[in-house]
């Protein structure tokens, strides 16, 4: 064999070896410590359960803690991009952190799947947000469910107290829209910080306004503080929470003071209570089985399920992207973005995902159920 043929054969073998051993690198930033730790810990636990091989490619998950801090979330994202040349990013746990990361992923043209709730993360679609997707239900979907429940139970006036950040502000905006549709008057509107240890002033204003019901626009364990204070001060109206509190830590911290709370949630929270005809029951129970096998019965939270659904979207999109380019290249990142935007009817723990250029969430009403807290447990309340 002459030298030219030998060189060509060597190049072919090298090319095959590179394709065969290519590694898809996914950067993951979650809030495993800080005020949002009750979200980030089950998300981090879930990442460890995701498949390490997809379509014949090794998947390398690099997980960092952003400590519930927006600056650290951005630092993590930029480290993923500049140092590890990641093909995709999952994170972060909270709306402010996810919003802060958008510039970094857009500049580098790296697809990102947020596991935070606000629609502002992906809307309106533009040159930056075309690189961003998310798995939690939009706030307006859940706000409409709350307003509908309020109207059906005779509520005429409502109060609101939410986080003093993007999560709380967006929930106020969407809740106000939903109340207007149902002809319910918003009579008081207050804020508190995730790190606050007292909200007495805000609660006294709410009680003074005498709303029939109050919505707490918070997430994780910090959302228990206003409710506990309302109960302590003798508020007797209905109290609602957002889907941001749907985990065991909220029940533990809230204790008897959160009994009777009503909230919309993803089907995974009460999957075993859903009728067999529910289209999400099977895929939700699959996640529960895998998570509980690793962490014990009753350990599942909806937040870990958001991370699981991000992984399912990658599992659906990666085989398509791999037909166009190799991992570690700008071409692959672009192909992966396009493939994520094209996923259809992917069953997840929270719903059925169908993306489009105008919809980077892809969930419909199948992703929502009403839940009530009874005797310290989540109860399906159709």
C-alpha positions in Angstrom: 0.0 0.0 0.0 1.5 3.4 -1.0 1.9 6.2 1.4 -1.0 8.2 0.0 -3.4 5.4 0.5 -2.1 4.7 3.9 -2.6 8.4 4.9 -6.2 8.3 3.6 -6.9 5.1 5.5 -5.4 6.7 8.7 -7.6 9.7 8.2 -10.7 7.6 7.8 -9.9 5.5 10.8 -9.3 8.7 12.9 -12.6 10.2 11.7 -14.5 7.0 12.6 -12.8 6.9 16.0 -13.7 10.6 16.7 -17.4 10.0 15.8 -17.6 6.8 17.8 -16.1 8.3 20.9 -17.6 11.8 20.7 -18.9 13.0 24.0 -21.9 15.3 24.5 -21.2 17.7 27.3 -24.1 19.3 29.2 -23.5 22.0 31.8 -26.0 22.0 34.7 -26.4 24.8 37.2 -28.9 24.4 40.0 -29.6 26.2 43.3 -28.5 23.4 45.6 -27.8 25.8 48.5 -29.4 29.1 49.5 -33.1 30.1 49.7 -34.0 27.9 46.7 -32.2 24.8 47.9 -35.5 22.9 48.2 -35.7 23.3 44.4 -32.1 22.7 43.5 -31.4 19.6 45.6 -34.0 17.3 43.9 -32.9 18.7 40.5 -29.3 17.8 41.2 -30.4 14.4 42.4 -32.3 13.9 39.2 -29.4 14.8 37.0 -27.5 11.9 38.5 -30.3 9.5 37.4 -30.3 10.5 33.7 -28.9 8.2 31.0 -25.2 8.4 30.5 -25.5 7.3 26.9 -27.9 8.6 24.2 -27.8 7.5 20.6 -24.5 5.8 21.1 -22.9 9.0 22.5 -21.5 9.4 26.0 -23.3 12.2 27.9 -21.1 14.1 30.4 -23.1 16.1 32.9 -21.1 18.8 34.7 -23.1 20.0 37.7 -22.4 23.2 39.6 -24.2 24.9 42.5 -25.2 28.6 42.0 -26.2 29.0 45.6 -29.5 30.7 44.6 -27.4 33.7 43.4 -27.8 35.3 40.0 -24.2 36.4 39.7 -23.0 32.8 40.4 -25.5 31.4 37.9 -24.0 33.6 35.2 -20.5 32.7 36.3 -21.3 29.0 36.0 -22.9 29.5 32.6 -19.8 31.4 31.3 -17.5 28.7 32.8 -19.5 26.0 31.0 -19.2 27.9 27.7 -15.6 29.1 27.8 -13.8 26.3 29.7 -15.8 23.2 29.0 -17.3 24.1 25.6 -20.6 22.5 26.5 -23.1 21.5 23.9 -26.1 22.5 26.1 -27.0 24.0 29.5 -29.7 23.0 31.9 -30.7 25.5 34.6 -31.1 27.3 36.6 -33.6 26.6 39.4 -35.1 30.1 39.7 -36.5 32.7 37.4 -34.0 35.5 38.2 -31.0 33.2 37.7 -32.4 31.8 34.4 -33.1 35.3 33.1 -29.6 36.4 34.0 -28.0 33.6 32.0 -29.7 34.4 28.7 -27.1 36.8 27.5 -24.3 34.3 28.0 -26.0 31.5 26.1 -27.2 33.8 23.3 -23.8 35.2 22.8 -22.2 31.8 22.5 -25.2 30.3 20.7 -25.6 27.5 23.2 -29.0 25.9 23.7 -30.3 26.2 27.3 -33.2 24.4 28.9 -34.4 26.4 32.0 -36.0 24.6 34.9 -37.6 27.8 36.2 -41.2 28.9 35.7 -41.6 32.4 34.4 -42.8 32.8 30.8 -40.4 35.8 30.6 -37.6 33.3 30.2 -38.7 32.4 26.8 -41.2 35.1 25.8 -41.2 37.1 23.6 -39.2 35.0 21.2 -36.3 37.0 19.8 -32.7 36.5 18.7 -31.6 35.9 22.3 -34.5 33.8 23.5 -34.5 31.6 20.5 -31.7 29.7 22.2 -33.7 29.2 25.4 -36.3 26.5 26.2 -37.9 25.6 29.6 -39.9 22.8 31.2 -42.0 24.2 34.0 -45.5 25.3 33.3 -46.0 29.0 32.4 -47.3 31.2 35.2 -50.4 32.3 33.3 -51.5 28.6 32.8 -51.4 28.2 36.6 -52.8 31.7 37.4 -55.9 30.9 35.3 -56.5 27.7 37.2 -56.3 29.6 40.5 -58.6 32.4 39.4 -61.1 29.8 38.1 -61.0 27.9 41.4 -61.5 31.2 43.3 -64.5 32.2 41.1 -66.1 28.7 41.5 -65.8 29.1 45.3 -67.4 32.5 45.6 -64.3 34.6 45.9 -65.0 38.3 45.0 -61.8 40.0 46.3 -58.2 38.7 46.4 -54.9 39.7 47.9 -51.4 39.0 46.6 -48.0 38.8 48.3 -45.1 37.6 46.2 -41.3 37.6 46.0 -39.6 40.9 45.4 -38.0 39.6 42.3 -38.8 38.6 38.7 -40.7 35.5 39.9 -43.0 37.5 42.2 -43.5 40.4 39.7 -44.4 38.0 36.8 -46.8 36.1 39.0 -48.5 39.4 40.0 -48.9 40.4 36.4 -50.3 37.0 35.3 -52.6 36.7 38.4 -54.0 40.2 37.8 -54.8 39.2 34.2 -56.5 36.0 35.4 -58.5 37.8 38.1 -59.8 40.4 35.5 -61.1 37.6 33.3 -63.0 36.2 36.3 -64.2 39.6 37.5 -62.4 39.3 40.8 -61.0 42.5 42.4 -57.4 42.6 43.5 -57.5 44.7 46.7 -54.0 44.4 48.0 -50.5 43.8 46.5 -47.4 43.2 48.7 -43.8 41.9 48.3 -41.2 40.1 50.4 -37.6 38.9 49.9 -36.7 35.2 49.7 -34.4 35.7 52.6 -36.8 37.6 54.9 -37.5 36.2 58.3 -40.6 38.4 59.1 -43.5 39.8 57.0 -45.7 41.2 59.7 -46.1 44.6 58.1 -47.2 43.2 54.8 -49.6 40.7 56.4 -51.2 43.4 58.5 -51.9 45.4 55.3 -53.4 42.3 53.7 -55.7 41.5 56.7 -56.7 45.2 56.7 -57.9 45.0 53.1 -60.1 42.0 54.0 -59.7 39.9 50.8 -61.8 36.7 50.4 -58.6 34.9 49.4 -54.8 35.4 49.2 -52.3 34.1 46.7 -48.7 33.7 47.8 -46.4 34.2 44.8 -43.3 32.4 46.1 -41.4 29.1 45.6 -39.8 26.6 47.9 -39.7 26.9 51.7 -39.6 30.8 51.8 -43.2 30.8 50.5 -44.4 29.3 53.8 -43.5 32.5 55.7 -46.4 34.7 54.6 -48.9 31.9 55.0 -47.8 31.0 58.5 -48.0 34.7 59.4 -51.4 35.1 58.0 -52.7 32.1 60.0 -51.0 33.3 63.1 -52.7 36.7 62.8 -56.1 35.0 62.4 -56.8 35.4 58.7 -59.7 33.1 57.9 -60.0 33.3 54.1 -58.7 30.9 51.5 -55.0 30.7 50.9 -53.5 29.7 47.6 -49.9 29.0 46.6 -48.2 28.6 43.2 -46.7 25.4 41.7 -43.4 26.7 43.1 -44.1 25.1 46.5 -44.9 21.6 45.4 -42.4 19.6 47.5 -42.1 17.9 50.8 -39.9 20.6 52.3 -42.8 23.1 52.0 -45.1 20.7 53.9 -42.5 20.2 56.6 -41.8 23.9 57.1 -45.4 25.0 56.8 -46.8 22.3 59.1 -50.3 22.8 60.3 -50.4 26.4 59.0 -50.5 25.2 55.4 -53.5 22.8 55.9 -56.2 23.5 53.3 -53.9 25.3 50.9 -55.0 25.1 47.3 -52.6 25.2 44.3 -52.2 24.1 40.7 -49.4 21.6 40.1 -47.9 19.3 37.5 -49.4 15.9 37.4 -46.3 14.2 38.8 -47.2 15.6 42.3 -50.3 13.3 42.5 -49.6 10.8 39.7 -50.7 7.8 41.6 -54.1 9.5 42.4 -54.8 10.3 38.7 -57.3 8.3 36.7 -55.8 5.7 34.3 -57.1 7.8 31.4 -54.8 10.7 32.3 -52.3 11.0 29.5 -49.4 12.0 31.8 -49.9 9.4 34.5 -47.7 6.7 33.0 -44.7 8.9 32.2 -45.0 10.7 35.6 -45.1 7.3 37.4 -42.0 6.2 35.5 -40.0 9.1 36.9 -41.3 8.5 40.4 -40.3 4.9 40.3 -36.7 5.8 39.2 -36.3 8.6 41.7 -37.8 6.7 44.7 -35.6 3.7 44.0 -32.6 6.0 44.6 -33.9 8.3 47.3 -36.8 6.5 49.1 -40.5 6.4 49.0 -42.2 9.9 49.1 -39.0 11.7 48.2 -40.1 12.9 44.8 -40.7 16.7 44.2 -42.1 18.5 41.1 -38.8 20.4 40.8 -36.7 17.3 40.2 -39.3 16.3 37.6 -38.6 19.6 35.7 -35.0 18.6 35.4 -36.1 15.1 34.3 -38.2 16.6 31.6 -35.2 18.7 30.4 -33.3 15.4 30.1 -36.2 13.8 28.1 -36.1 16.8 25.7 -32.4 16.2 25.2 -33.0 12.5 24.6 -35.5 13.3 21.9 -33.4 16.0 20.3 -29.8 14.6 20.4 -30.3 11.7 17.9 -31.7 14.3 15.4 -28.8 16.8 15.9 -26.2 14.0 15.7 -27.2 13.4 12.1 -26.0 16.9 11.2 -22.9 17.5 13.2 -20.5 16.3 15.8 -20.6 17.4 19.5 -18.3 20.1 20.5 -18.9 22.3 17.5 -21.0 25.4 16.8 -22.8 23.4 14.1 -23.9 20.8 16.6 -25.1 23.4 19.1 -27.2 25.0 16.3 -28.5 21.6 15.2 -29.4 20.7 18.7 -31.3 24.0 19.1 -33.3 23.3 15.9 -34.0 19.7 17.1 -35.3 20.9 20.4 -37.6 23.3 18.7 -39.0 20.5 16.6 -39.8 17.9 19.3 -43.4 16.6 19.1 -45.5 14.8 21.7 -42.7 13.9 24.1 -44.3 12.5 27.2 -42.7 13.9 30.4 -43.3 13.8 34.1 -45.2 17.1 33.9 -47.0 16.9 30.6 -46.7 16.3 26.9 -44.1 18.5 25.1 -44.6 19.8 21.6 -42.3 22.7 20.7 -42.4 25.2 17.8 -40.6 28.3 16.7 -43.2 30.3 18.7 -43.5 28.0 21.7 -40.3 27.0 23.6 -42.3 25.4 26.4 -44.7 23.2 24.5 -47.1 22.2 27.3 -50.9 22.4 27.2 -53.6 21.9 29.8 -52.5 18.2 30.2 -49.7 19.7 32.3 -52.0 21.0 35.1 -54.0 19.6 37.9 -55.5 21.2 41.1 -54.2 20.0 44.4 -55.1 20.6 48.1 -53.0 20.0 51.2 -54.9 17.6 53.5 -53.4 16.1 56.7 -49.9 17.1 55.5 -50.3 15.3 52.2 -50.9 16.4 48.6 -54.4 15.5 47.5 -55.7 15.5 43.9 -58.7 17.9 43.8 -60.3 17.7 40.4 
